[in-house]
Amino acid sequence: MIKVNEYLVRSLLGPLGGTVDKDDQVSLQLSNVDNNNELQVKQVINDIILPFYFSSSNQYKINTKNSLGYFLTTNSMDFGYHFDSYLIAFDHPENPRSFFLWIWEVLFPHEDYHIQNANDYIEIEDIDEPYNYL
C-alpha cells in the first residue's frame, strides 16, 4: 500500500501562506495575480513553490508527489478548503482543484498525474507528517 496524505499536498502552499496579511513586496505582487489566469498562477508556482519543493528532502518529494497524484485522480480532497486555510494573497481559481493541477504541471511537466489503481493507496490523515521531513 502506498500511503498518501492530504496534508502533504497542502504543505506545498507553505511558501505562500499568510501573504494576505503581509505588507511586503511579494505579497503586494501576489495580490495582483488574476487567480483564473493559468499563466500568471503558474508563474507564481514556478517562482515560489518550485524552489521550495526541490529544496526539500527526497522522501518529502516522493510522498508529496504520490499524494498530489492520488488526490488529483480521486478528487477526494477539499482543494478550496486547503487553499483558503493558507491565507494566500489571491483567491483560489474558480475551480480550486485547478490550482493543484497547475502545481502538478509546473513540478512534473509532461508527467501524467493519474494513478492506475486507487485501491493500491491508503489515505493517512496526519497533520504532522510534513514536519517529519524537515
TIDOSE-759539 format. One line per field, with one value per atom (N, C-alpha, C, O): residue number from 1; residue in one letter; atom name; x, y, z. Coordinates in steps of 0.05 Angstrom, whole numbers, plus 32768, in hexadecimal, padded with zeros to 4 digits. Example, Ala and Ser with C-alpha at 12.3 -4.5 7.8 and 13.67 -1.06 7.14 Angstrom:
pos c(1 | 1 | 1 | 1 | 2 | 2 | 2 | 2)
code c(A | A | A | A | S | S | S | S)
site c(N | CA | C | O | N | CA | C | O)
xx c(8108 | 80F6 | 8108 | 811D | 8101 | 8111 | 8102 | 810C)
yy c(7F8E | 7FA6 | 7FBE | 7FBE | 7FD3 | 7FEB | 8001 | 8017)
zz c(809C | 809C | 809C | 80A9 | 808E | 808F | 809D | 80A1)
***
This chain:
pos c(1 | 1 | 1 | 1 | 2 | 2 | 2 | 2 | 3 | 3 | 3 | 3 | 4 | 4 | 4 | 4 | 5 | 5 | 5 | 5 | 6 | 6 | 6 | 6 | 7 | 7 | 7 | 7 | 8 | 8 | 8 | 8 | 9 | 9 | 9 | 9 | 10 | 10 | 10 | 10 | 11 | 11 | 11 | 11 | 12 | 12 | 12 | 12 | 13 | 13 | 13 | 13 | 14 | 14 | 14 | 14 | 15 | 15 | 15 | 15 | 16 | 16 | 16 | 16 | 17 | 17 | 17 | 17 | 18 | 18 | 18 | 18 | 19 | 19 | 19 | 19 | 20 | 20 | 20 | 20 | 21 | 21 | 21 | 21 | 22 | 22 | 22 | 22 | 23 | 23 | 23 | 23 | 24 | 24 | 24 | 24 | 25 | 25 | 25 | 25 | 26 | 26 | 26 | 26 | 27 | 27 | 27 | 27 | 28 | 28 | 28 | 28 | 29 | 29 | 29 | 29 | 30 | 30 | 30 | 30 | 31 | 31 | 31 | 31 | 32 | 32 | 32 | 32 | 33 | 33 | 33 | 33 | 34 | 34 | 34 | 34 | 35 | 35 | 35 | 35 | 36 | 36 | 36 | 36 | 37 | 37 | 37 | 37 | 38 | 38 | 38 | 38 | 39 | 39 | 39 | 39 | 40 | 40 | 40 | 40 | 41 | 41 | 41 | 41 | 42 | 42 | 42 | 42 | 43 | 43 | 43 | 43 | 44 | 44 | 44 | 44 | 45 | 45 | 45 | 45 | 46 | 46 | 46 | 46 | 47 | 47 | 47 | 47 | 48 | 48 | 48 | 48 | 49 | 49 | 49 | 49 | 50 | 50 | 50 | 50 | 51 | 51 | 51 | 51 | 52 | 52 | 52 | 52 | 53 | 53 | 53 | 53 | 54 | 54 | 54 | 54 | 55 | 55 | 55 | 55 | 56 | 56 | 56 | 56 | 57 | 57 | 57 | 57 | 58 | 58 | 58 | 58 | 59 | 59 | 59 | 59 | 60 | 60 | 60 | 60 | 61 | 61 | 61 | 61 | 62 | 62 | 62 | 62 | 63 | 63 | 63 | 63 | 64 | 64 | 64 | 64 | 65 | 65 | 65 | 65 | 66 | 66 | 66 | 66 | 67 | 67 | 67 | 67 | 68 | 68 | 68 | 68 | 69 | 69 | 69 | 69 | 70 | 70 | 70 | 70 | 71 | 71 | 71 | 71 | 72 | 72 | 72 | 72 | 73 | 73 | 73 | 73 | 74 | 74 | 74 | 74 | 75 | 75 | 75 | 75 | 76 | 76 | 76 | 76 | 77 | 77 | 77 | 77 | 78 | 78 | 78 | 78 | 79 | 79 | 79 | 79 | 80 | 80 | 80 | 80 | 81 | 81 | 81 | 81 | 82 | 82 | 82 | 82 | 83 | 83 | 83 | 83 | 84 | 84 | 84 | 84 | 85 | 85 | 85 | 85 | 86 | 86 | 86 | 86 | 87 | 87 | 87 | 87 | 88 | 88 | 88 | 88 | 89 | 89 | 89 | 89 | 90 | 90 | 90 | 90 | 91 | 91 | 91 | 91 | 92 | 92 | 92 | 92 | 93 | 93 | 93 | 93 | 94 | 94 | 94 | 94 | 95 | 95 | 95 | 95 | 96 | 96 | 96 | 96 | 97 | 97 | 97 | 97 | 98 | 98 | 98 | 98 | 99 | 99 | 99 | 99 | 100 | 100 | 100 | 100 | 101 | 101 | 101 | 101 | 102 | 102 | 102 | 102 | 103 | 103 | 103 | 103 | 104 | 104 | 104 | 104 | 105 | 105 | 105 | 105 | 106 | 106 | 106 | 106 | 107 | 107 | 107 | 107 | 108 | 108 | 108 | 108 | 109 | 109 | 109 | 109 | 110 | 110 | 110 | 110 | 111 | 111 | 111 | 111 | 112 | 112 | 112 | 112 | 113 | 113 | 113 | 113 | 114 | 114 | 114 | 114 | 115 | 115 | 115 | 115 | 116 | 116 | 116 | 116 | 117 | 117 | 117 | 117 | 118 | 118 | 118 | 118 | 119 | 119 | 119 | 119 | 120 | 120 | 120 | 120 | 121 | 121 | 121 | 121 | 122 | 122 | 122 | 122 | 123 | 123 | 123 | 123 | 124 | 124 | 124 | 124 | 125 | 125 | 125 | 125 | 126 | 126 | 126 | 126 | 127 | 127 | 127 | 127 | 128 | 128 | 128 | 128 | 129 | 129 | 129 | 129 | 130 | 130 | 130 | 130 | 131 | 131 | 131 | 131 | 132 | 132 | 132 | 132 | 133 | 133 | 133 | 133 | 134 | 134 | 134 | 134)
code c(M | M | M | M | I | I | I | I | K | K | K | K | V | V | V | V | N | N | N | N | E | E | E | E | Y | Y | Y | Y | L | L | L | L | V | V | V | V | R | R | R | R | S | S | S | S | L | L | L | L | L | L | L | L | G | G | G | G | P | P | P | P | L | L | L | L | G | G | G | G | G | G | G | G | T | T | T | T | V | V | V | V | D | D | D | D | K | K | K | K | D | D | D | D | D | D | D | D | Q | Q | Q | Q | V | V | V | V | S | S | S | S | L | L | L | L | Q | Q | Q | Q | L | L | L | L | S | S | S | S | N | N | N | N | V | V | V | V | D | D | D | D | N | N | N | N | N | N | N | N | N | N | N | N | E | E | E | E | L | L | L | L | Q | Q | Q | Q | V | V | V | V | K | K | K | K | Q | Q | Q | Q | V | V | V | V | I | I | I | I | N | N | N | N | D | D | D | D | I | I | I | I | I | I | I | I | L | L | L | L | P | P | P | P | F | F | F | F | Y | Y | Y | Y | F | F | F | F | S | S | S | S | S | S | S | S | S | S | S | S | N | N | N | N | Q | Q | Q | Q | Y | Y | Y | Y | K | K | K | K | I | I | I | I | N | N | N | N | T | T | T | T | K | K | K | K | N | N | N | N | S | S | S | S | L | L | L | L | G | G | G | G | Y | Y | Y | Y | F | F | F | F | L | L | L | L | T | T | T | T | T | T | T | T | N | N | N | N | S | S | S | S | M | M | M | M | D | D | D | D | F | F | F | F | G | G | G | G | Y | Y | Y | Y | H | H | H | H | F | F | F | F | D | D | D | D | S | S | S | S | Y | Y | Y | Y | L | L | L | L | I | I | I | I | A | A | A | A | F | F | F | F | D | D | D | D | H | H | H | H | P | P | P | P | E | E | E | E | N | N | N | N | P | P | P | P | R | R | R | R | S | S | S | S | F | F | F | F | F | F | F | F | L | L | L | L | W | W | W | W | I | I | I | I | W | W | W | W | E | E | E | E | V | V | V | V | L | L | L | L | F | F | F | F | P | P | P | P | H | H | H | H | E | E | E | E | D | D | D | D | Y | Y | Y | Y | H | H | H | H | I | I | I | I | Q | Q | Q | Q | N | N | N | N | A | A | A | A | N | N | N | N | D | D | D | D | Y | Y | Y | Y | I | I | I | I | E | E | E | E | I | I | I | I | E | E | E | E | D | D | D | D | I | I | I | I | D | D | D | D | E | E | E | E | P | P | P | P | Y | Y | Y | Y | N | N | N | N | Y | Y | Y | Y | L | L | L | L)
site c(N | CA | C | O | N | CA | C | O | N | CA | C | O | N | CA | C | O | N | CA | C | O | N | CA | C | O | N | CA | C | O | N | CA | C | O | N | CA | C | O | N | CA | C | O | N | CA | C | O | N | CA | C | O | N | CA | C | O | N | CA | C | O | N | CA | C | O | N | CA | C | O | N | CA | C | O | N | CA | C | O | N | CA | C | O | N | CA | C | O | N | CA | C | O | N | CA | C | O | N | CA | C | O | N | CA | C | O | N | CA | C | O | N | CA | C | O | N | CA | C | O | N | CA | C | O | N | CA | C | O | N | CA | C | O | N | CA | C | O | N | CA | C | O | N | CA | C | O | N | CA | C | O | N | CA | C | O | N | CA | C | O | N | CA | C | O | N | CA | C | O | N | CA | C | O | N | CA | C | O | N | CA | C | O | N | CA | C | O | N | CA | C | O | N | CA | C | O | N | CA | C | O | N | CA | C | O | N | CA | C | O | N | CA | C | O | N | CA | C | O | N | CA | C | O | N | CA | C | O | N | CA | C | O | N | CA | C | O | N | CA | C | O | N | CA | C | O | N | CA | C | O | N | CA | C | O | N | CA | C | O | N | CA | C | O | N | CA | C | O | N | CA | C | O | N | CA | C | O | N | CA | C | O | N | CA | C | O | N | CA | C | O | N | CA | C | O | N | CA | C | O | N | CA | C | O | N | CA | C | O | N | CA | C | O | N | CA | C | O | N | CA | C | O | N | CA | C | O | N | CA | C | O | N | CA | C | O | N | CA | C | O | N | CA | C | O | N | CA | C | O | N | CA | C | O | N | CA | C | O | N | CA | C | O | N | CA | C | O | N | CA | C | O | N | CA | C | O | N | CA | C | O | N | CA | C | O | N | CA | C | O | N | CA | C | O | N | CA | C | O | N | CA | C | O | N | CA | C | O | N | CA | C | O | N | CA | C | O | N | CA | C | O | N | CA | C | O | N | CA | C | O | N | CA | C | O | N | CA | C | O | N | CA | C | O | N | CA | C | O | N | CA | C | O | N | CA | C | O | N | CA | C | O | N | CA | C | O | N | CA | C | O | N | CA | C | O | N | CA | C | O | N | CA | C | O | N | CA | C | O | N | CA | C | O | N | CA | C | O | N | CA | C | O | N | CA | C | O | N | CA | C | O | N | CA | C | O | N | CA | C | O | N | CA | C | O | N | CA | C | O | N | CA | C | O | N | CA | C | O | N | CA | C | O | N | CA | C | O | N | CA | C | O | N | CA | C | O | N | CA | C | O | N | CA | C | O | N | CA | C | O | N | CA | C | O | N | CA | C | O | N | CA | C | O | N | CA | C | O | N | CA | C | O | N | CA | C | O | N | CA | C | O)
xx c(8011 | 8000 | 8012 | 8026 | 8009 | 8017 | 8008 | 7FF0 | 8015 | 8008 | 8008 | 801C | 7FF0 | 7FED | 7FE0 | 7FD2 | 7FE6 | 7FDE | 7FD7 | 7FE8 | 7FBE | 7FB6 | 7FC6 | 7FC9 | 7FD1 | 7FE1 | 7FFC | 8008 | 8005 | 801D | 8017 | 8027 | 8001 | 7FF8 | 7FF5 | 7FFF | 7FE8 | 7FE3 | 7FFE | 8000 | 8012 | 802B | 8039 | 804A | 8032 | 803E | 8037 | 8045 | 8021 | 8019 | 8028 | 8025 | 8038 | 8047 | 8055 | 8052 | 8064 | 8072 | 805F | 8068 | 8046 | 8033 | 8022 | 8013 | 8025 | 8014 | 8016 | 802C | 7FFF | 7FFF | 8004 | 8005 | 8007 | 800E | 7FF7 | 7FFB | 7FDE | 7FC8 | 7FCB | 7FC1 | 7FD9 | 7FDD | 7FF7 | 7FFB | 8008 | 8022 | 8020 | 800F | 8033 | 8034 | 804F | 805A | 805A | 8074 | 8071 | 805A | 8087 | 8086 | 807A | 806A | 8081 | 8077 | 8059 | 804A | 804F | 8032 | 8023 | 800D | 802F | 8022 | 8020 | 800C | 8036 | 8036 | 8021 | 8013 | 8020 | 800D | 7FF0 | 7FDE | 7FEB | 7FCF | 7FC5 | 7FAD | 7FD8 | 7FD0 | 7FCD | 7FC8 | 7FD1 | 7FCF | 7FB2 | 7FA0 | 7FAD | 7F92 | 7F90 | 7F9C | 7F81 | 7F80 | 7F75 | 7F78 | 7F68 | 7F5E | 7F6F | 7F69 | 7F85 | 7F98 | 7FAD | 7FC0 | 7FAB | 7FBD | 7FDB | 7FEB | 7FE1 | 7FFD | 8008 | 801E | 7FF8 | 8000 | 8004 | 8018 | 7FF1 | 7FF2 | 800A | 8018 | 800E | 8025 | 8040 | 8053 | 8041 | 8059 | 805E | 8075 | 8049 | 804C | 8056 | 8068 | 804A | 8052 | 806F | 807E | 8077 | 8092 | 80A6 | 80BB | 809F | 80B1 | 80B2 | 80C7 | 809C | 809B | 8099 | 80A8 | 8087 | 8083 | 8099 | 80A2 | 80A0 | 80B4 | 80CE | 80D8 | 80DA | 80F3 | 80F0 | 8101 | 80D9 | 80D3 | 80D3 | 80DF | 80C4 | 80C1 | 80DC | 80E3 | 80EC | 8105 | 811B | 812F | 8117 | 812B | 8124 | 8132 | 810D | 8104 | 8112 | 811F | 810F | 811B | 810E | 80F8 | 811D | 8114 | 80FA | 80E8 | 80F9 | 80E2 | 80C9 | 80B3 | 80CD | 80B6 | 80AD | 8095 | 80C0 | 80B8 | 80A9 | 8095 | 80B2 | 80A5 | 8089 | 8076 | 8086 | 806C | 8059 | 8041 | 8063 | 8052 | 8048 | 8031 | 805A | 8052 | 803D | 8029 | 8042 | 802E | 8013 | 7FFE | 8014 | 7FFB | 7FED | 7FD5 | 7FFC | 7FEF | 7FE3 | 7FCC | 7FF1 | 7FE5 | 7FCC | 7FB9 | 7FCC | 7FB5 | 7F9D | 7F87 | 7FA1 | 7F8A | 7F80 | 7F68 | 7F92 | 7F88 | 7F78 | 7F64 | 7F80 | 7F72 | 7F57 | 7F43 | 7F57 | 7F3E | 7F2C | 7F14 | 7F37 | 7F28 | 7F1B | 7F05 | 7F29 | 7F1D | 7F28 | 7F25 | 7F33 | 7F3D | 7F2E | 7F27 | 7F29 | 7F1C | 7F31 | 7F3C | 7F37 | 7F4C | 7F48 | 7F5B | 7F2F | 7F2A | 7F2F | 7F3A | 7F27 | 7F2B | 7F49 | 7F52 | 7F59 | 7F75 | 7F83 | 7F94 | 7F7B | 7F86 | 7F7F | 7F91 | 7F66 | 7F5D | 7F69 | 7F6D | 7F70 | 7F7B | 7F97 | 7FA1 | 7FA4 | 7FBF | 7FC0 | 7FD5 | 7FA8 | 7FA7 | 7FBA | 7FCB | 7FB7 | 7FC8 | 7FBD | 7FA5 | 7FCF | 7FC8 | 7FB5 | 7FAD | 7FAF | 7F9C | 7F89 | 7F90 | 7F71 | 7F5D | 7F65 | 7F74 | 7F59 | 7F5D | 7F4D | 7F3B | 7F55 | 7F46 | 7F29 | 7F21 | 7F19 | 7EFC | 7EF9 | 7EE7 | 7F09 | 7F0A | 7F24 | 7F3A | 7F23 | 7F3B | 7F4D | 7F66 | 7F42 | 7F53 | 7F67 | 7F7D | 7F5F | 7F71 | 7F8C | 7FA0 | 7F8B | 7FA5 | 7FB8 | 7FCF | 7FAD | 7FBE | 7FC6 | 7FDC | 7FB5 | 7FBC | 7FD3 | 7FE5 | 7FD2 | 7FE7 | 8001 | 8017 | 7FFF | 8017 | 8024 | 803C | 8013 | 801D | 802B | 8041 | 801E | 8029 | 8043 | 8054 | 8047 | 8060 | 8076 | 808C | 806F | 8083 | 808A | 80A1 | 8077 | 807C | 8073 | 8060 | 807F | 8077 | 8078 | 808B | 8065 | 8063 | 805F | 8062 | 8057 | 8051 | 8032 | 8026 | 8027 | 800B | 8006 | 8014 | 7FF3 | 7FEE | 7FDC | 7FDA | 7FCE | 7FBB | 7FC8 | 7FDD | 7FBC | 7FC6 | 7FB5 | 7F9E | 7FC1 | 7FB4 | 7F9F | 7F89 | 7FA4 | 7F92 | 7F91 | 7FA4 | 7F7C | 7F79 | 7F79 | 7F7F | 7F73 | 7F73 | 7F8F | 7F93 | 7FA4 | 7FC0 | 7FC9 | 7FDF | 7FB7 | 7FBE | 7FAD | 7F97 | 7FB8 | 7FAA | 7FAD | 7FC4 | 7F97 | 7F98 | 7F9F | 7F92 | 7FB3 | 7FBB | 7FB6 | 7FBE | 7FA8 | 7FA3 | 7FB5 | 7FAE | 7FCD | 7FE1 | 7FEB | 7FFB | 7FE0 | 7FE6 | 8004 | 800E | 8011 | 802E | 8041 | 8059 | 8037 | 804A | 805C | 8074 | 8052 | 8065 | 807D | 8093 | 807A | 8090 | 80A4 | 80BA | 809D | 80AF | 80C6 | 80DA | 80C4 | 80D8 | 80EA | 80FA | 80E7 | 80F7 | 8114 | 8124)
yy c(7FE8 | 8000 | 8019 | 801B | 802C | 8046 | 8059 | 805E | 8065 | 8077 | 8093 | 809C | 80A0 | 80BB | 80CC | 80C2 | 80E6 | 80F8 | 8113 | 8120 | 811C | 8136 | 814D | 8162 | 8149 | 815E | 8162 | 8177 | 814D | 8151 | 8162 | 8173 | 815D | 816E | 818B | 819D | 818E | 81A9 | 81B7 | 81CF | 81A7 | 81B4 | 81C2 | 81D3 | 81BA | 81C8 | 81E6 | 81F6 | 81ED | 8209 | 8219 | 8231 | 820C | 8219 | 8233 | 8246 | 8233 | 824C | 8264 | 827B | 825E | 8273 | 827A | 828E | 826B | 826E | 8289 | 8293 | 8293 | 82AC | 82C5 | 82DB | 82C3 | 82DB | 82EF | 8306 | 82E6 | 82F9 | 830E | 8324 | 8307 | 8319 | 8329 | 833A | 8323 | 8331 | 834A | 834C | 835B | 8374 | 8377 | 838D | 8360 | 8361 | 8361 | 835E | 8363 | 8364 | 834B | 834D | 8334 | 831B | 8319 | 8312 | 8320 | 831F | 8333 | 832C | 834A | 835E | 8354 | 8357 | 8347 | 833C | 8325 | 8323 | 8314 | 82FE | 8308 | 82FB | 831E | 8328 | 8332 | 8335 | 8335 | 833D | 8326 | 832A | 830E | 82F6 | 82F1 | 82F1 | 82ED | 82E4 | 82C6 | 82B6 | 82BF | 82A3 | 828F | 8277 | 8299 | 8287 | 8287 | 827A | 8297 | 8298 | 8283 | 8287 | 826D | 8256 | 825F | 8256 | 826F | 8277 | 8287 | 8283 | 829A | 82AA | 8298 | 829B | 8286 | 8275 | 8262 | 825D | 8257 | 8245 | 8253 | 8247 | 826D | 827C | 827E | 827C | 8283 | 8283 | 8268 | 8267 | 8253 | 8238 | 8233 | 8228 | 823B | 8238 | 8247 | 823E | 8260 | 8272 | 826B | 826F | 8261 | 825E | 8241 | 8239 | 8232 | 8216 | 8203 | 81F2 | 8206 | 81F4 | 81F4 | 81DF | 820B | 820A | 81FD | 81EF | 8203 | 81F6 | 81D8 | 81C9 | 81CE | 81B1 | 81A4 | 8190 | 81B0 | 81A3 | 81A6 | 8199 | 81B8 | 81B9 | 81A7 | 81A6 | 8199 | 8187 | 816B | 8165 | 815B | 8141 | 812F | 8133 | 811B | 8108 | 80FA | 80F6 | 80F2 | 80E3 | 80F6 | 80ED | 810F | 8122 | 8124 | 8123 | 8127 | 812A | 8111 | 8114 | 80FA | 80E1 | 80DF | 80DA | 80E2 | 80E0 | 80F5 | 80F0 | 810E | 8124 | 811F | 8125 | 8116 | 8111 | 80FB | 80FE | 80E5 | 80D0 | 80DA | 80D3 | 80EA | 80F5 | 8108 | 8106 | 811A | 812C | 811D | 8123 | 810A | 80FA | 80EB | 80EA | 80E0 | 80D1 | 80E4 | 80DD | 80FB | 810C | 811A | 8120 | 811F | 812A | 8115 | 811B | 80FB | 80E6 | 80E0 | 80DE | 80DE | 80D6 | 80ED | 80EA | 8105 | 811E | 811B | 8125 | 810E | 8109 | 811C | 8117 | 8132 | 8146 | 8160 | 8166 | 816F | 8189 | 819E | 81AB | 81A0 | 81B2 | 81CF | 81DD | 81D9 | 81F4 | 81F9 | 820E | 81E7 | 81E9 | 81EC | 81FD | 81DA | 81DA | 81F3 | 81FF | 81FC | 8215 | 822C | 823C | 822F | 8245 | 8246 | 825B | 822E | 822D | 8239 | 823F | 823D | 8249 | 8267 | 8273 | 8273 | 8291 | 829D | 82AD | 8294 | 829D | 82B7 | 82BC | 82C8 | 82E3 | 82E5 | 82FB | 82CF | 82CF | 82B7 | 82A3 | 82B9 | 82A4 | 828C | 828E | 8275 | 825D | 8262 | 8272 | 8253 | 8255 | 824D | 8241 | 8253 | 824C | 822F | 8227 | 821D | 8201 | 81FD | 81FC | 81FB | 81F9 | 81E3 | 81E5 | 81CD | 81B6 | 81BE | 81B3 | 81D2 | 81DB | 81E5 | 81E0 | 81F2 | 81FC | 81E5 | 81E6 | 81CF | 81B8 | 81A9 | 819D | 81A9 | 819E | 81AE | 81A2 | 81C8 | 81D9 | 81D5 | 81D6 | 81CF | 81C8 | 81AF | 81AE | 819B | 8182 | 8188 | 817F | 8198 | 819E | 81AD | 81AA | 81BE | 81CC | 81BA | 81B9 | 81AB | 819A | 8181 | 8178 | 8177 | 815E | 8160 | 8153 | 8172 | 8176 | 815D | 814D | 8159 | 8142 | 8127 | 8112 | 8128 | 8110 | 810F | 8124 | 80F8 | 80F4 | 80F0 | 80E0 | 80FE | 80FB | 80E3 | 80DB | 80D9 | 80C4 | 80AB | 80A2 | 80A0 | 8087 | 8070 | 8074 | 8059 | 8042 | 8035 | 802E | 8032 | 8023 | 8030 | 802E | 803E | 804C | 8038 | 8040 | 801F | 800B | 8005 | 7FF8 | 800D | 8009 | 801E | 801E | 8032 | 8048 | 8048 | 803E | 8053 | 8056 | 8073 | 807D | 8080 | 809C | 809C | 808E | 80AC | 80B0 | 80CD | 80DF | 80D2 | 80EE | 80F5 | 80F2 | 80FD | 8104 | 8121 | 8125 | 8134 | 8150 | 8155 | 8169 | 8145 | 8149 | 813D | 8143 | 812D | 811F | 8132 | 812C | 8149 | 815A | 8163 | 8168 | 8164 | 816D | 8157 | 815C | 813E | 8128 | 8129 | 811B | 813A | 813B | 8154 | 8158 | 8163 | 817B | 8175 | 8187)
zz c(8000 | 8000 | 8000 | 800E | 7FF0 | 7FEF | 8000 | 7FFC | 8014 | 8026 | 801A | 800F | 801B | 8011 | 8027 | 8038 | 8026 | 803C | 8030 | 8023 | 8033 | 8028 | 8035 | 8029 | 804D | 805A | 804C | 804E | 803F | 802E | 8016 | 800F | 800A | 7FF3 | 7FFC | 7FEF | 8012 | 801E | 8024 | 8021 | 802D | 8035 | 801D | 8022 | 8005 | 7FEE | 7FEE | 7FE1 | 7FFB | 7FFC | 8011 | 8013 | 8021 | 8037 | 8030 | 803E | 801A | 8013 | 800C | 800D | 8006 | 8000 | 8019 | 8018 | 802E | 8045 | 8053 | 8057 | 805B | 806A | 805A | 8065 | 8040 | 8030 | 802E | 8028 | 8034 | 8034 | 804A | 8048 | 8060 | 8077 | 8076 | 8087 | 8063 | 8063 | 8051 | 8040 | 8056 | 8047 | 8039 | 8037 | 8030 | 8023 | 8004 | 7FFA | 7FF6 | 7FD9 | 7FCC | 7FBA | 7FD7 | 7FCB | 7FCF | 7FBC | 7FE7 | 7FEC | 7FDA | 7FD1 | 7FD6 | 7FC5 | 7FA8 | 7F9A | 7F9F | 7F84 | 7F82 | 7F6E | 7F96 | 7F96 | 7F96 | 7F8A | 7FA3 | 7FA4 | 7F89 | 7F85 | 7F76 | 7F5B | 7F48 | 7F30 | 7F51 | 7F40 | 7F3A | 7F4B | 7F20 | 7F17 | 7F1D | 7F0F | 7F31 | 7F3A | 7F26 | 7F29 | 7F11 | 7EFC | 7EE3 | 7ECF | 7EE4 | 7ECE | 7ED2 | 7EE2 | 7EC3 | 7EC7 | 7EC4 | 7ED4 | 7EB1 | 7EAE | 7EC5 | 7ECE | 7ECF | 7EE7 | 7EFF | 7F0E | 7F04 | 7F1B | 7F19 | 7F2C | 7F01 | 7EFD | 7F01 | 7F0A | 7EFB | 7F00 | 7F1E | 7F27 | 7F2D | 7F4B | 7F55 | 7F65 | 7F4B | 7F53 | 7F4C | 7F5C | 7F34 | 7F2B | 7F3C | 7F43 | 7F43 | 7F52 | 7F70 | 7F7C | 7F7B | 7F98 | 7FA1 | 7FB3 | 7F96 | 7F9F | 7F94 | 7FA3 | 7F7B | 7F6F | 7F7F | 7F85 | 7F85 | 7F95 | 7FB0 | 7FBA | 7FBD | 7FD7 | 7FD4 | 7FE4 | 7FC0 | 7FBC | 7FB7 | 7FC3 | 7FA5 | 7F9D | 7FB2 | 7FB0 | 7FC6 | 7FDB | 7FF2 | 8006 | 7FF0 | 8005 | 8003 | 7FEF | 8018 | 8018 | 8003 | 7FFA | 7FFB | 7FE6 | 7FF0 | 7FE0 | 8009 | 8013 | 8012 | 800B | 8019 | 8017 | 7FFA | 7FF5 | 7FE8 | 7FCC | 7FC1 | 7FB3 | 7FC8 | 7FBF | 7FCB | 7FBC | 7FE5 | 7FF2 | 7FE9 | 7FE6 | 7FE5 | 7FDD | 7FC0 | 7FBA | 7FAF | 7F93 | 7F92 | 7F84 | 7FA1 | 7FA2 | 7FAC | 7FA1 | 7FC0 | 7FCC | 7FB9 | 7FB6 | 7FAC | 7F99 | 7F82 | 7F7A | 7F77 | 7F61 | 7F69 | 7F5A | 7F82 | 7F8C | 7F8F | 7F85 | 7F9C | 7FA1 | 7F88 | 7F85 | 7F75 | 7F5B | 7F4C | 7F3F | 7F4E | 7F40 | 7F4D | 7F3F | 7F67 | 7F75 | 7F7C | 7F81 | 7F7B | 7F82 | 7F9D | 7FA2 | 7FB0 | 7FCA | 7FE0 | 7FF7 | 7FD7 | 7FE9 | 7FE5 | 7FCE | 7FFA | 7FF7 | 7FF0 | 8002 | 7FD7 | 7FCE | 7FD6 | 7FDE | 7FD5 | 7FDC | 7FFA | 8001 | 800B | 8028 | 802D | 803C | 8022 | 8028 | 801D | 802A | 8005 | 7FFA | 800C | 8014 | 8013 | 8024 | 803F | 804B | 804A | 8065 | 8067 | 807C | 8050 | 8050 | 804D | 804E | 804B | 804A | 8036 | 803C | 801D | 8007 | 7FFC | 7FFD | 7FF2 | 7FEA | 7FD2 | 7FCB | 7FC5 | 7FAF | 7FB4 | 7FC1 | 7FAA | 7FAD | 7F9C | 7F89 | 7FA3 | 7F92 | 7F78 | 7F77 | 7F63 | 7F4A | 7F4E | 7F63 | 7F3B | 7F3C | 7F43 | 7F53 | 7F38 | 7F3F | 7F4F | 7F44 | 7F6A | 7F7B | 7F73 | 7F77 | 7F69 | 7F61 | 7F4B | 7F49 | 7F3B | 7F25 | 7F30 | 7F24 | 7F47 | 7F52 | 7F58 | 7F52 | 7F63 | 7F69 | 7F4F | 7F4E | 7F3C | 7F22 | 7F15 | 7F0A | 7F18 | 7F0D | 7F1C | 7F11 | 7F36 | 7F45 | 7F39 | 7F34 | 7F34 | 7F28 | 7F0D | 7F08 | 7EFD | 7EE2 | 7EE3 | 7ED1 | 7EF7 | 7EFA | 7F06 | 7EFC | 7F1B | 7F28 | 7F17 | 7F18 | 7F09 | 7EFA | 7EDD | 7ED5 | 7ECE | 7EB2 | 7EA2 | 7EA5 | 7E92 | 7E80 | 7E8E | 7E82 | 7EA8 | 7EB7 | 7EBC | 7EC2 | 7EBA | 7EBF | 7EDD | 7EE9 | 7EE8 | 7F05 | 7F0B | 7F22 | 7EF7 | 7EFC | 7F08 | 7EFE | 7F1C | 7F27 | 7F1B | 7F13 | 7F1A | 7F0D | 7F1F | 7F15 | 7F38 | 7F49 | 7F65 | 7F75 | 7F6B | 7F85 | 7F9C | 7FB3 | 7F97 | 7FAC | 7FB6 | 7FCB | 7FA7 | 7FB0 | 7FC3 | 7FCD | 7FC9 | 7FDA | 7FF4 | 7FF4 | 8009 | 8022 | 802B | 802D | 8032 | 803B | 8059 | 8069 | 8060 | 807B | 8082 | 8073 | 8097 | 809F | 80B7 | 80CE | 80B0 | 80C4 | 80BE | 80AC | 80CD | 80C9 | 80CE | 80C3 | 80DD | 80E4 | 80CF | 80D0 | 80BD | 80AA | 809B | 8099 | 8091 | 8083 | 8093 | 8088 | 80AE | 80BF | 80C4 | 80CD | 80BD | 80C0 | 80AD | 80B1 | 8099 | 8084 | 8085 | 8073 | 809A | 809D | 80A5 | 80A8)
***
